[in-house]
Amino acid sequence: MSPKTRNLTKNKMSPVVEALLNPMAYPHKPREVKLVQTQMSFLFLTGDYVYKVKKPVNLGYLDYTTLEKRGFFCHQELELNRRLCPDVYLDVIAITEEKGDIHIEGAGNIIEYAVKMKQLPQNHMLDVLLLNGQVSQEMIAKVADKLASFHQRATTNPEIAAFGSLSTIRHNCDENFAQTEKYIGISIALERYNRIKNYTCNFIHNNSSLFRRRVRECKVKDCHGDLHAAHICFVDDICIYDCIEFNDRFRYCDVASEVAFLTMDLDRYQRADLSQYFINTYINLNQDKDLLVLLNFYKCYRAYVRGKVESFKLDDRLISDDEKTKALKNAKRYFQLAEGYIMI
């Protein structure tokens, strides 16, 4: 997991957070508990296990504002992530309160839920291994093999296939450009913005028959949705974790888009050699030649989305000035990367 630690904020979760920082709140009584936060979750690292508690937030694209919803999405997270990481996602457990004491799986009323996971070794994460120059073609081939097998058996149906329609693809792209207009001149230059937007619109128009064929050939499936290097861990069996559970729209996509996400990320780490090797291996396994036509389009799309997400951080009042400086730098790099995929 690669979230950043933040200072605690006063919100509805504060009593639970405070209680779960105490090792005595856990059945196995860990020696220490470390807290890590994302925009959406609190993660309590206990050495052997991680307990992931969803924040009571509504961010527009997700809604965790009630206990019922948080419980539902905890079970969604467990079920969906067991597809690619079955041995790590252990259970959804209750956090209870009795006479003012809050415990994991204790007696009393249920006040919260958590996803219980095995704690994965940070030094085995693909993003860390890439930075240390410890990733081989053989390792990338194993990721390609696992992903190709997953895509072959991934669920698809008319409802899922609709997310690969031209109208949906146009909507997703138009949404990206609308949501980043405010960052023109900040994280993305007007010329770059217009060039990427024009390329995107023209590609969709010129390849409309290909997008329709992808739907007919059942290439739009229930995928992982957030497949980048930080979500791949090389343990006994490769674990691809932390898929999107909170919004089906972000997970239902063409398999080409999912492949493009990881290859874009490998490019970002300046490992174009591994990116190309991953593509070649995947295509050989799934015999998906049309993927090559779509690859740069979806790489551009995925890089642009990452630039957008980094730009959003500039408006987050909980993020420090130092983090915002880093976010601005990252956003500019992602937008530059997106432009680089445009075919002249």
C-alpha positions in Angstrom: 0.0 0.0 0.0 1.4 3.4 -1.0 -0.7 6.0 0.8 0.8 8.9 2.7 0.5 9.5 6.4 -1.5 12.6 7.4 -2.3 14.3 10.7 -5.6 13.1 12.3 -8.6 15.4 11.6 -11.6 15.8 13.8 -14.4 13.9 12.2 -16.8 11.1 12.9 -14.1 8.5 12.8 -11.9 10.1 15.5 -13.0 7.9 18.4 -12.5 4.7 16.3 -9.1 5.9 15.1 -8.0 6.7 18.6 -9.1 3.4 19.9 -7.5 1.4 17.1 -4.1 3.0 17.7 -4.0 1.0 20.9 -2.7 -2.6 20.5 -5.0 -3.8 23.2 -8.0 -3.2 20.9 -6.9 -6.2 18.7 -7.5 -9.9 19.4 -3.8 -10.7 18.6 -2.4 -7.9 20.7 0.3 -6.5 18.2 3.4 -4.9 19.6 2.6 -1.6 17.8 0.0 -0.1 15.4 0.9 2.3 12.6 -1.7 4.5 11.0 -1.7 5.4 7.3 -4.3 7.4 5.6 -5.7 7.9 2.1 -8.4 10.2 1.0 -10.9 7.4 1.4 -9.6 5.1 4.2 -7.7 4.7 7.5 -5.3 1.7 7.4 -4.0 0.3 10.7 -0.8 -1.7 10.2 -0.2 -4.2 12.9 2.7 -6.2 11.5 0.9 -9.4 10.6 -2.4 -7.8 9.5 -3.8 -4.6 8.0 -7.2 -3.4 9.0 -8.8 -1.0 6.5 -11.5 1.3 7.7 -13.5 3.4 5.2 -13.9 7.1 6.0 -17.5 8.5 6.2 -17.0 10.7 3.1 -18.9 11.4 0.0 -16.4 12.4 -2.8 -19.0 12.4 -5.6 -17.6 9.3 -7.2 -18.0 7.3 -4.0 -20.3 7.5 -1.0 -19.3 6.0 2.4 -21.5 8.2 4.5 -23.4 5.5 6.4 -22.4 2.5 8.3 -24.5 0.3 6.1 -22.8 1.6 3.0 -19.3 1.2 4.5 -20.2 -2.4 5.5 -21.5 -3.1 1.9 -18.3 -1.7 0.3 -16.1 -3.6 2.7 -17.7 -6.8 1.5 -17.4 -5.6 -2.1 -13.7 -5.0 -1.6 -13.2 -8.5 -0.1 -15.0 -10.3 -2.9 -13.6 -8.3 -5.8 -9.9 -8.4 -4.6 -10.0 -12.1 -3.9 -10.1 -12.6 -7.7 -6.5 -11.6 -8.0 -5.3 -11.8 -4.4 -7.2 -14.5 -2.7 -4.8 -15.3 0.2 -4.4 -11.7 1.3 -8.0 -10.6 1.7 -9.1 -12.5 4.8 -12.4 -11.2 6.1 -14.7 -8.3 6.9 -14.7 -7.8 10.6 -16.8 -5.8 13.0 -15.5 -3.0 15.2 -17.6 -2.9 18.4 -18.2 -0.7 21.4 -19.3 -1.8 24.9 -19.4 0.6 27.9 -17.1 3.1 26.1 -14.5 0.5 25.0 -13.9 0.0 21.3 -12.4 -3.3 20.1 -11.9 -5.3 16.9 -14.4 -8.2 17.0 -15.3 -7.5 20.6 -18.6 -7.6 22.4 -21.2 -4.8 22.2 -22.8 -2.8 19.4 -21.3 -2.7 15.9 -20.1 0.8 15.2 -17.8 0.2 12.2 -16.5 -2.4 9.8 -12.9 -3.1 8.5 -11.4 -5.2 5.8 -8.8 -7.5 7.4 -5.8 -8.3 5.2 -2.4 -9.9 5.5 0.2 -7.1 5.6 2.3 -7.3 2.5 6.0 -6.5 2.4 6.7 -3.0 1.1 10.0 -3.9 -0.4 8.3 -6.5 -2.7 6.0 -3.9 -4.3 6.6 -3.4 -8.0 6.9 0.4 -7.7 9.7 0.0 -5.1 11.4 -2.8 -7.1 11.3 -0.5 -10.2 13.0 2.3 -8.3 15.7 -0.1 -7.1 16.3 -1.6 -10.5 15.2 -5.1 -9.3 12.6 -5.9 -12.0 13.3 -8.5 -14.7 11.5 -9.5 -17.9 10.7 -12.8 -16.2 8.9 -11.0 -13.4 6.9 -8.8 -15.9 6.0 -12.0 -17.9 4.5 -13.5 -14.8 2.4 -10.3 -14.3 1.3 -10.5 -17.9 0.4 -14.2 -17.5 -1.7 -13.5 -14.4 -3.5 -10.6 -15.9 -4.2 -12.4 -19.2 -5.7 -15.3 -17.3 -7.8 -13.0 -15.2 -9.1 -11.2 -18.3 -10.0 -14.5 -20.0 -12.3 -15.4 -17.1 -13.5 -11.9 -16.0 -17.2 -11.3 -16.0 -18.9 -9.6 -18.9 -22.6 -9.1 -19.8 -24.7 -6.5 -21.7 -24.6 -4.1 -18.7 -20.8 -4.3 -18.4 -20.4 -4.1 -22.2 -22.3 -0.9 -22.3 -19.4 0.8 -20.6 -17.4 0.3 -23.8 -19.9 2.0 -26.0 -18.9 5.1 -27.9 -21.3 7.3 -25.8 -19.7 6.1 -22.6 -16.1 6.5 -23.9 -16.9 10.0 -25.1 -18.6 10.9 -21.8 -15.5 9.7 -19.8 -13.1 11.7 -21.9 -15.3 14.8 -21.9 -15.6 14.6 -18.1 -11.8 14.5 -17.9 -11.4 17.6 -19.9 -14.3 19.5 -18.1 -12.8 18.6 -14.7 -9.3 19.9 -15.7 -10.3 23.2 -17.3 -9.7 25.0 -14.0 -6.1 23.7 -14.0 -5.1 25.2 -17.4 -2.1 27.4 -16.8 -1.5 25.7 -13.4 -0.7 22.0 -14.0 -1.4 21.8 -17.7 -0.6 24.4 -20.4 -3.5 25.5 -22.7 -1.7 24.2 -25.8 -1.1 20.8 -24.3 -4.7 20.6 -23.1 -6.1 21.4 -26.6 -3.7 19.1 -28.3 -4.7 16.1 -26.1 -8.4 17.0 -26.3 -8.3 17.2 -30.1 -6.4 14.0 -30.4 -8.8 12.2 -28.2 -11.9 13.4 -30.0 -10.4 12.6 -33.4 -9.3 9.1 -32.4 -12.7 8.2 -31.1 -14.4 9.5 -34.3 -11.9 7.7 -36.6 -12.0 4.4 -34.8 -15.7 4.2 -34.0 -16.0 0.8 -35.8 -13.2 -0.6 -33.7 -14.8 0.4 -30.4 -18.1 -1.2 -31.5 -16.2 -4.4 -32.5 -14.6 -4.5 -29.1 -18.0 -4.5 -27.5 -19.3 -7.3 -29.8 -16.2 -9.4 -29.1 -16.7 -9.2 -25.3 -13.5 -7.2 -24.7 -15.2 -5.0 -22.1 -15.2 -6.7 -18.8 -15.2 -6.4 -15.0 -11.6 -5.6 -14.6 -9.3 -4.4 -11.8 -9.7 -0.7 -12.6 -6.6 0.7 -10.9 -3.8 -1.4 -12.2 -0.5 0.5 -11.5 2.8 -0.6 -10.1 2.0 0.2 -6.5 -0.8 -2.4 -6.5 1.4 -5.3 -7.5 3.3 -7.3 -4.9 5.8 -10.1 -5.6 5.1 -12.6 -2.8 4.9 -16.4 -3.2 2.2 -15.8 -5.8 1.9 -12.4 -7.4 -0.7 -10.4 -5.6 -2.5 -7.7 -7.6 -4.6 -5.9 -5.0 -6.6 -2.8 -4.2 -9.0 -2.9 -7.1 -11.8 -0.3 -7.4 -14.8 -1.5 -5.4 -16.6 1.9 -4.8 -17.8 2.6 -8.4 -18.4 0.0 -11.1 -18.0 2.6 -13.8 -14.3 2.9 -13.0 -13.8 -0.9 -13.1 -15.9 -1.9 -16.2 -13.6 -1.2 -19.1 -11.9 -2.6 -22.2 -9.1 -5.0 -21.3 -6.9 -2.8 -23.6 -7.5 0.1 -21.2 -6.3 -2.0 -18.2 -3.2 -3.2 -20.1 -2.5 0.4 -21.0 -2.7 1.6 -17.4 0.2 -0.7 -16.3 2.3 -0.1 -19.4 1.8 3.7 -19.0 3.1 3.3 -15.4 6.1 1.3 -16.5 6.8 4.1 -19.0 6.6 6.6 -16.1 9.4 4.7 -14.4 11.4 5.1 -17.6 11.2 1.4 -18.3 9.8 1.4 -21.8 11.7 -1.9 -22.3 9.6 -3.6 -19.7 6.5 -1.9 -20.9 7.0 -3.3 -24.4 7.8 -6.8 -23.0 4.6 -6.8 -21.0 2.5 -5.8 -24.1 4.2 -8.5 -26.3 3.7 -11.2 -23.6 0.1 -10.3 -23.0 -0.8 -10.2 -26.7 0.9 -13.5 -27.3 -1.2 -15.0 -24.5 -4.6 -13.5 -25.4 -4.1 -13.1 -29.2 -5.6 -9.6 -29.0 -4.0 -7.8 -32.0 -6.5 -4.9 -32.0 -5.1 -4.0 -28.6 -2.1 -2.5 -30.3 -4.3 0.0 -32.2 -5.9 1.2 -29.0 -2.8 1.2 -26.8 -1.6 4.7 -27.2 -5.1 6.1 -27.0 -5.7 4.4 -23.6 -2.2 5.2 -22.4 -2.9 8.8 -23.1 -6.3 8.5 -21.3 -4.8 6.8 -18.3 -1.9 9.3 -17.9 -4.4 12.2 -18.3 -6.6 10.7 -15.5 -3.6 10.4 -13.2 -2.7 14.1 -14.0 -6.3 15.0 -13.1 -6.2 13.2 -9.8 -2.9 14.8 -8.9 -4.4 18.2 -9.8 -7.3 17.6 -7.5 -4.9 17.5 -4.6 -4.2 21.1 -5.1 -7.7 21.9 -3.8 -7.5 19.5 -0.8 -7.4 21.5 2.4 -6.0 18.5 4.3 -2.9 18.3 2.1 0.2 20.3 3.2 1.9 22.8 1.0 4.8 20.4 0.6 2.5 17.7 -0.6 0.8 20.1 -3.0 4.1 21.1 -4.5 4.8 17.4 -5.1 1.3 16.9 -6.5 1.7 19.8 -8.9 5.0 18.4 -10.1 3.5 14.9 -10.6 0.5 16.3 -12.4 2.6 18.2 -14.9 4.6 15.0 -15.5 1.5 12.9 -16.1 0.1 15.5 -18.6 3.4 15.6 -20.4 3.4 11.8 -20.6 -0.2 11.8 -21.9 0.9 14.2 -24.7 3.8 12.0 -25.6 1.4 9.2 -26.6 -0.2 11.3 -29.3 0.5 9.9 -32.8 1.6 12.6 -35.2 
